[in-house]
Amino acid sequence: EFHKSTDDSLSHRLLVFEENFRENCLRIGVLYGKKGQTEDEMFSNEEGSTSFDEFLSMLGEMITLEGWDRYSGGLDTKDNRNGLFAYHTEFAGYEIMFHVSTLLPHSSDDSQQLDRKRYIGNDITAIIFLEDGEAFNPSVITS
């Protein structure tokens, strides 16, 4: 059961608490999609396009995961379990690791690509890149 707080300073104290424990590191998912694709089809794309690659290069620098010694966003940097490459940048005092759907390992046995969804779905936000200027329909993403 929930009760409304009568403490007028609660909001301020919660903001101060959050500021003290906030990491200066963010994980952002990037999902590549083509016109008319379903969620599962978007997560199943094994490669993007030239325009997608150009977009990614605007977000950050492509890095090699193996041996990466900075913020990894939870990606494996020793055994290539999460792919060979990722995109990383620094902005406004934050280190940002982009979990790019087409760079995460693809499983031919998993039509839903649950490992990819697990990474991108747990990120602070996700960018949906759609080819051909297609308008995004949020109802396509059901999970």
Buried (B, 14 or more C-beta within 10 A) or exposed (E): EEEEEEEEEEEEEEEEEEEEEEEEEBBBBBBBBBEEBEBBBBBBBEEBBEEBEEBBEEBBEBBEBEEBEEBBBEBEBEEBEBBEBBBBBEEEEEBBBBBBBBBBEBEEEBEEBEBBBEBBBEBEEBBBBBBEEBEEEEEBBEE
